[in-house]
Amino acid sequence: MRDGESPDAHSAPKAKERFAELKARRSAGGVRLALLSAAAVAAAVVAGNPVPAEAHGRLGAAEGRCRLFIGPDIMNFTGYLPEASKNEFCEDIPATGPMIMVLDAEQDELRDMKVELRIVKDVGGEEKENENLEAVTIAYREPRSYPTGTINFEHTFNEPGYFVGIVTVTGDHGERWVSRFPFSVGKSFMRDLPVYLTLGLGTLAAFAIYLVHRRRETVAAKAPEPPPPPPPAAPDEDHGPEATPAE
């Protein structure tokens, strides 16, 4: 410190720096809080709006085809709604009504094996299905062989809902392979609804927290800054010993 300078002369810029640093920390903390809150809301919505118990299992798209993986083999799967649309579908059926499922075996060994087809209501898993399999079965075809490797299966869905297709293949040497593929009928939007709710509520929560945080920042910005320290007092000049008034 130079002679004649007050210690408060250096404290003013430091106080302003600390004030600016505090505002920056509050801003960063508010953003983190908004993100964490949005994530919490998203998790809560997903937990409160679960999708049907099973995923799409062994049915999936690959190389432009919808394939059903059964044991070591593969069947190509195609679905049609002849009355609603000529478009093919792979997993979820967009509307109720007559439906045609076509399965084509890729391996020749499947042509010599017996194939059993069953469609059941999705009641929450295989264990619950087996408690009363006949009661939850809505369509069934007994085991039979298909020398051409092509299986046509027709059924009319009168009501929307969630279902499970079960394909069981048995061979003469004790082979038994089972493939399950859950699907929905007329429920495509409902299956995606939890995702839409999660995104919407998460966005609203983040925006609300952002508004609250901005309001607090505005109030903090309007608050008076610490007053600057008083200017240093000029040092008294040395006038020598004080004169004593003459008697």
C-alpha positions as a Markdown table, in Angstrom:
| # | Residue | x | y | z |
|---|---|---|---|---|
| 1 | Met | 0.0 | 0.0 | 0.0 |
| 2 | Arg | 1.3 | 3.4 | -0.9 |
| 3 | Asp | 1.6 | 6.2 | 1.7 |
| 4 | Gly | -1.5 | 8.2 | 2.1 |
| 5 | Glu | -3.9 | 5.4 | 0.7 |
| 6 | Ser | -6.6 | 4.0 | 2.9 |
| 7 | Pro | -7.1 | 0.2 | 3.2 |
| 8 | Asp | -10.7 | 0.8 | 2.1 |
| 9 | Ala | -9.5 | 2.0 | -1.3 |
| 10 | His | -8.8 | -1.7 | -2.2 |
| 11 | Ser | -11.8 | -3.2 | -0.5 |
| 12 | Ala | -14.4 | -1.5 | -2.9 |
| 13 | Pro | -13.4 | -3.4 | -6.1 |
| 14 | Lys | -13.0 | -6.6 | -4.1 |
| 15 | Ala | -16.5 | -6.2 | -2.7 |
| 16 | Lys | -17.9 | -5.8 | -6.2 |
| 17 | Glu | -16.0 | -8.8 | -7.5 |
| 18 | Arg | -17.4 | -10.9 | -4.6 |
| 19 | Phe | -20.9 | -9.6 | -5.4 |
| 20 | Ala | -20.6 | -10.6 | -9.1 |
| 21 | Glu | -19.2 | -14.0 | -8.2 |
| 22 | Leu | -22.1 | -14.6 | -5.8 |
| 23 | Lys | -24.7 | -13.7 | -8.6 |
| 24 | Ala | -22.9 | -16.1 | -11.0 |
| 25 | Arg | -23.0 | -18.9 | -8.5 |
| 26 | Arg | -26.7 | -18.4 | -7.9 |
| 27 | Ser | -27.4 | -18.4 | -11.7 |
| 28 | Ala | -25.5 | -21.7 | -12.2 |
| 29 | Gly | -27.2 | -23.2 | -9.2 |
| 30 | Gly | -30.6 | -22.2 | -10.6 |
| 31 | Val | -29.9 | -23.9 | -13.9 |
| 32 | Arg | -28.7 | -27.1 | -12.2 |
| 33 | Leu | -31.8 | -27.1 | -10.0 |
| 34 | Ala | -34.1 | -26.7 | -13.1 |
| 35 | Leu | -32.4 | -29.6 | -14.8 |
| 36 | Leu | -32.6 | -31.9 | -11.8 |
| 37 | Ser | -36.2 | -31.0 | -11.1 |
| 38 | Ala | -37.2 | -31.7 | -14.7 |
| 39 | Ala | -35.4 | -35.1 | -14.5 |
| 40 | Ala | -37.3 | -35.9 | -11.3 |
| 41 | Val | -40.6 | -35.0 | -12.8 |
| 42 | Ala | -39.8 | -37.2 | -15.8 |
| 43 | Ala | -38.9 | -40.1 | -13.6 |
| 44 | Ala | -42.1 | -39.7 | -11.6 |
| 45 | Val | -44.3 | -39.6 | -14.7 |
| 46 | Val | -42.7 | -42.8 | -16.1 |
| 47 | Ala | -43.1 | -44.5 | -12.8 |
| 48 | Gly | -46.7 | -43.5 | -12.6 |
| 49 | Asn | -47.6 | -44.4 | -16.2 |
| 50 | Pro | -46.0 | -47.8 | -16.9 |
| 51 | Val | -46.3 | -49.4 | -20.3 |
| 52 | Pro | -47.5 | -53.0 | -20.6 |
| 53 | Ala | -45.5 | -55.5 | -18.6 |
| 54 | Glu | -43.5 | -56.9 | -21.5 |
| 55 | Ala | -41.3 | -55.4 | -24.2 |
| 56 | His | -41.5 | -56.5 | -27.8 |
| 57 | Gly | -39.5 | -59.7 | -27.1 |
| 58 | Arg | -38.1 | -61.6 | -30.0 |
| 59 | Leu | -39.9 | -59.6 | -32.7 |
| 60 | Gly | -37.9 | -56.9 | -34.3 |
| 61 | Ala | -36.9 | -55.2 | -37.6 |
| 62 | Ala | -33.7 | -56.1 | -39.3 |
| 63 | Glu | -32.5 | -55.5 | -42.9 |
| 64 | Gly | -35.8 | -54.0 | -43.8 |
| 65 | Arg | -37.7 | -57.0 | -42.6 |
| 66 | Cys | -39.7 | -57.8 | -39.5 |
| 67 | Arg | -38.2 | -60.9 | -38.0 |
| 68 | Leu | -39.3 | -63.4 | -35.3 |
| 69 | Phe | -36.3 | -65.1 | -33.7 |
| 70 | Ile | -37.3 | -68.6 | -32.5 |
| 71 | Gly | -34.6 | -70.9 | -31.2 |
| 72 | Pro | -31.6 | -70.8 | -33.6 |
| 73 | Asp | -33.9 | -70.0 | -36.5 |
| 74 | Ile | -35.7 | -67.0 | -37.9 |
| 75 | Met | -39.2 | -66.4 | -39.3 |
| 76 | Asn | -40.1 | -63.3 | -41.4 |
| 77 | Phe | -43.2 | -61.7 | -40.0 |
| 78 | Thr | -45.7 | -59.5 | -41.8 |
| 79 | Gly | -49.1 | -58.2 | -40.7 |
| 80 | Tyr | -52.0 | -56.8 | -42.7 |
| 81 | Leu | -55.3 | -55.1 | -42.0 |
| 82 | Pro | -57.1 | -55.8 | -45.3 |
| 83 | Glu | -60.1 | -53.6 | -44.4 |
| 84 | Ala | -58.3 | -50.6 | -43.0 |
| 85 | Ser | -55.1 | -50.3 | -45.0 |
| 86 | Lys | -52.9 | -52.1 | -47.4 |
| 87 | Asn | -49.8 | -51.0 | -45.4 |
| 88 | Glu | -47.8 | -53.7 | -43.6 |
| 89 | Phe | -47.1 | -53.5 | -39.9 |
| 90 | Cys | -44.5 | -55.2 | -37.8 |
| 91 | Glu | -45.5 | -55.0 | -34.2 |
| 92 | Asp | -48.4 | -52.8 | -33.1 |
| 93 | Ile | -51.7 | -53.1 | -35.1 |
| 94 | Pro | -53.0 | -49.6 | -35.6 |
| 95 | Ala | -56.7 | -50.4 | -35.7 |
| 96 | Thr | -59.2 | -53.1 | -34.8 |
| 97 | Gly | -60.8 | -55.4 | -37.3 |
| 98 | Pro | -59.7 | -58.4 | -39.4 |
| 99 | Met | -56.0 | -59.1 | -39.3 |
| 100 | Ile | -53.8 | -61.4 | -41.3 |
| 101 | Met | -50.4 | -62.5 | -40.0 |
| 102 | Val | -47.9 | -64.2 | -42.4 |
| 103 | Leu | -44.9 | -66.1 | -41.1 |
| 104 | Asp | -42.2 | -67.3 | -43.5 |
| 105 | Ala | -39.5 | -69.7 | -42.3 |
| 106 | Glu | -36.0 | -68.8 | -43.5 |
| 107 | Gln | -34.5 | -72.2 | -42.5 |
| 108 | Asp | -35.6 | -75.5 | -44.1 |
| 109 | Glu | -35.6 | -77.3 | -40.8 |
| 110 | Leu | -38.6 | -75.3 | -39.6 |
| 111 | Arg | -40.6 | -76.8 | -42.5 |
| 112 | Asp | -40.2 | -80.3 | -41.0 |
| 113 | Met | -41.2 | -79.2 | -37.5 |
| 114 | Lys | -44.6 | -78.6 | -36.0 |
| 115 | Val | -45.7 | -75.0 | -35.3 |
| 116 | Glu | -48.3 | -74.0 | -32.8 |
| 117 | Leu | -49.8 | -70.4 | -32.8 |
| 118 | Arg | -51.6 | -68.8 | -29.9 |
| 119 | Ile | -52.7 | -65.2 | -29.1 |
| 120 | Val | -53.5 | -64.3 | -25.5 |
| 121 | Lys | -54.4 | -61.2 | -23.6 |
| 122 | Asp | -51.5 | -59.4 | -22.0 |
| 123 | Val | -52.2 | -60.1 | -18.3 |
| 124 | Gly | -48.8 | -59.2 | -17.0 |
| 125 | Gly | -46.5 | -62.1 | -17.7 |
| 126 | Glu | -46.2 | -65.8 | -18.5 |
| 127 | Glu | -46.8 | -66.9 | -14.9 |
| 128 | Lys | -50.2 | -65.2 | -14.8 |
| 129 | Glu | -51.1 | -66.6 | -18.2 |
| 130 | Asn | -50.5 | -70.2 | -17.1 |
| 131 | Glu | -52.9 | -69.8 | -14.2 |
| 132 | Asn | -55.7 | -70.1 | -16.7 |
| 133 | Leu | -54.3 | -70.2 | -20.2 |
| 134 | Glu | -57.6 | -71.1 | -21.9 |
| 135 | Ala | -59.4 | -68.1 | -20.3 |
| 136 | Val | -56.9 | -65.6 | -21.7 |
| 137 | Thr | -56.5 | -67.2 | -25.1 |
| 138 | Ile | -58.4 | -65.3 | -27.9 |
| 139 | Ala | -57.0 | -67.3 | -30.9 |
| 140 | Tyr | -55.3 | -70.6 | -31.3 |
| 141 | Arg | -54.1 | -73.0 | -34.0 |
| 142 | Glu | -53.0 | -76.5 | -33.1 |
| 143 | Pro | -49.5 | -77.7 | -33.9 |
| 144 | Arg | -49.0 | -78.7 | -37.5 |
| 145 | Ser | -46.2 | -78.8 | -40.1 |
| 146 | Tyr | -46.0 | -76.3 | -43.0 |
| 147 | Pro | -44.0 | -77.9 | -45.8 |
| 148 | Thr | -43.9 | -74.7 | -47.8 |
| 149 | Gly | -42.6 | -72.7 | -44.8 |
| 150 | Thr | -45.4 | -70.1 | -45.0 |
| 151 | Ile | -48.0 | -69.7 | -42.3 |
| 152 | Asn | -51.1 | -67.6 | -42.8 |
| 153 | Phe | -53.0 | -66.8 | -39.6 |
| 154 | Glu | -56.2 | -64.8 | -39.6 |
| 155 | His | -58.1 | -63.3 | -36.6 |
| 156 | Thr | -60.6 | -60.5 | -36.1 |
| 157 | Phe | -59.9 | -58.1 | -33.2 |
| 158 | Asn | -63.2 | -56.5 | -32.2 |
| 159 | Glu | -61.7 | -54.5 | -29.3 |
| 160 | Pro | -58.5 | -52.6 | -28.8 |
| 161 | Gly | -56.1 | -53.9 | -26.2 |
| 162 | Tyr | -52.7 | -55.4 | -25.4 |
| 163 | Phe | -51.9 | -59.0 | -26.5 |
| 164 | Val | -49.1 | -61.5 | -26.7 |
| 165 | Gly | -48.4 | -63.8 | -29.7 |
| 166 | Ile | -46.8 | -67.1 | -28.8 |
| 167 | Val | -45.2 | -69.3 | -31.4 |
| 168 | Thr | -44.1 | -72.8 | -30.3 |
| 169 | Val | -42.0 | -75.0 | -32.5 |
| 170 | Thr | -41.5 | -78.7 | -31.8 |
| 171 | Gly | -39.3 | -81.3 | -33.5 |
| 172 | Asp | -39.1 | -85.1 | -33.8 |
| 173 | His | -36.0 | -85.2 | -31.7 |
| 174 | Gly | -37.3 | -83.4 | -28.6 |
| 175 | Glu | -36.7 | -79.8 | -29.8 |
| 176 | Arg | -39.1 | -77.2 | -28.4 |
| 177 | Trp | -38.6 | -73.5 | -29.0 |
| 178 | Val | -40.9 | -70.8 | -27.9 |
| 179 | Ser | -41.0 | -67.2 | -29.0 |
| 180 | Arg | -43.3 | -64.5 | -27.5 |
| 181 | Phe | -44.0 | -61.1 | -29.0 |
| 182 | Pro | -46.3 | -58.7 | -27.2 |
| 183 | Phe | -48.2 | -56.2 | -29.4 |
| 184 | Ser | -51.1 | -53.8 | -29.2 |
| 185 | Val | -54.3 | -53.4 | -31.2 |
| 186 | Gly | -55.6 | -49.8 | -31.7 |
| 187 | Lys | -53.3 | -48.6 | -28.9 |
| 188 | Ser | -50.3 | -47.1 | -30.6 |
| 189 | Phe | -50.9 | -43.7 | -29.2 |
| 190 | Met | -51.6 | -45.0 | -25.7 |
| 191 | Arg | -48.4 | -46.9 | -25.8 |
| 192 | Asp | -46.4 | -43.7 | -26.5 |
| 193 | Leu | -48.6 | -41.5 | -24.2 |
| 194 | Pro | -46.2 | -41.9 | -21.1 |
| 195 | Val | -43.4 | -40.6 | -23.3 |
| 196 | Tyr | -45.4 | -37.5 | -24.4 |
| 197 | Leu | -46.5 | -36.8 | -20.8 |
| 198 | Thr | -42.9 | -37.1 | -19.6 |
| 199 | Leu | -41.6 | -34.7 | -22.1 |
| 200 | Gly | -44.4 | -32.2 | -21.6 |
| 201 | Leu | -44.4 | -32.2 | -17.8 |
| 202 | Gly | -40.6 | -32.1 | -17.7 |
| 203 | Thr | -40.6 | -29.1 | -20.0 |
| 204 | Leu | -43.2 | -27.3 | -18.0 |
| 205 | Ala | -41.4 | -27.9 | -14.7 |
| 206 | Ala | -38.1 | -26.7 | -16.2 |
| 207 | Phe | -39.8 | -23.5 | -17.5 |
| 208 | Ala | -41.6 | -22.8 | -14.2 |
| 209 | Ile | -38.3 | -23.2 | -12.3 |
| 210 | Tyr | -36.6 | -21.0 | -14.8 |
| 211 | Leu | -39.2 | -18.2 | -14.3 |
| 212 | Val | -38.9 | -18.4 | -10.6 |
| 213 | His | -35.1 | -18.2 | -10.8 |
| 214 | Arg | -35.2 | -15.3 | -13.2 |
| 215 | Arg | -37.5 | -13.4 | -10.8 |
| 216 | Arg | -35.1 | -14.0 | -8.0 |
| 217 | Glu | -32.2 | -12.7 | -10.1 |
| 218 | Thr | -34.2 | -9.6 | -11.0 |
| 219 | Val | -34.9 | -8.9 | -7.3 |
| 220 | Ala | -31.2 | -9.5 | -6.5 |
| 221 | Ala | -30.1 | -7.1 | -9.3 |
| 222 | Lys | -32.4 | -4.4 | -8.0 |
| 223 | Ala | -31.0 | -4.7 | -4.5 |
| 224 | Pro | -28.7 | -1.9 | -3.6 |
| 225 | Glu | -25.0 | -2.7 | -3.9 |
| 226 | Pro | -22.8 | -2.3 | -0.8 |
| 227 | Pro | -22.0 | 1.4 | -0.4 |
| 228 | Pro | -18.5 | 2.4 | -1.5 |
| 229 | Pro | -16.1 | 3.1 | 1.3 |
| 230 | Pro | -15.5 | 6.8 | 2.2 |
| 231 | Pro | -12.6 | 8.5 | 0.5 |
| 232 | Pro | -9.4 | 8.5 | 2.4 |
| 233 | Ala | -8.9 | 11.5 | 4.6 |
| 234 | Ala | -6.0 | 13.8 | 3.6 |
| 235 | Pro | -3.1 | 13.6 | 6.0 |
| 236 | Asp | -2.7 | 16.7 | 8.3 |
| 237 | Glu | 0.2 | 18.9 | 7.3 |
| 238 | Asp | 2.8 | 19.4 | 9.9 |
| 239 | His | 2.6 | 23.1 | 11.0 |
| 240 | Gly | 5.1 | 22.7 | 13.8 |
| 241 | Pro | 4.3 | 23.2 | 17.5 |
| 242 | Glu | 1.1 | 24.9 | 18.2 |
| 243 | Ala | 1.6 | 28.6 | 19.1 |
| 244 | Thr | 0.8 | 29.5 | 22.6 |
| 245 | Pro | -1.3 | 32.7 | 22.8 |
| 246 | Ala | 0.6 | 35.6 | 24.4 |
| 247 | Glu | -0.3 | 36.4 | 27.9 |
